[in-house]
């Protein structure tokens, strides 16, 4: 991984430390967005605004949609 970082640094003209800092900042931002989305989904489930379905039902619905699209 270090050799790939050094290669990218050479190609971009940026310091390896700057590339790592940017990558971590991007990761933290994405992680925060994901956490917010999961918290909102959990709140929806807990409040009853959204009802759960079991996995077998979900997969059956997906298979049905796929079959319909193939026939079209």
Number of C-alpha atoms within 10 A of each C-alpha: 6 8 8 9 15 16 13 15 17 12 9 11 9 12 14 17 12 11 16 13 12 12 12 12 12 12 12 12 12 12 12 12 12 12 12 12 12 12 12 12 14 13 13 13 13 11 10 10 9 12 9 8 8 7 9 9 10 12 11 11 12 12 12 12 11 11 11 10 9 8 6 5
